[in-house]
């Protein structure tokens, strides 16, 4: 008989320990989601041959994440993020008019950017006359992949 009483007490204590927190949780209000310290900045950049993104098949694509730290498959993520921050995420400013000496050959290259920059949705497309013009833009690091 003493073993039966001991088993009953053990079973009661175990059930209270396991189920007790569950009973109180049903009445608790859900906690608000924690806010982050930075706005998300994650982009997918592509480059392809052609006059626009709808007709050009992408040759290459990279990812670029700038917050909390520069990362992704972009070959120079830190410099690309620094250039984006300096331009306040304005891709037209980065593309510029080209600063180098390039041939006047017309072999269009289209660059697309899709994702989120500092918490706001971004969708950008720019066609350059050729690869040289793309690589000589002010945003050299951003578009060099």
HELIX and SHEET records of a PDB file:
HELIX    1   1 UNK A    2  UNK A   25  1                                  24    
HELIX    2   2 UNK A   77  UNK A   86  1                                  10    
HELIX    3   3 UNK A   91  UNK A   95  1                                   5    
HELIX    4   4 UNK A  131  UNK A  135  1                                   5    
HELIX    5   5 UNK A  140  UNK A  143  1                                   4    
SHEET    1   A 4 UNK A  58  UNK A  65  0                                        
SHEET    2   A 4 UNK A  42  UNK A  49 -1                                        
SHEET    3   A 4 UNK A 109  UNK A 117 -1                                        
SHEET    4   A 4 UNK A 120  UNK A 128 -1                                        
END                                                                             
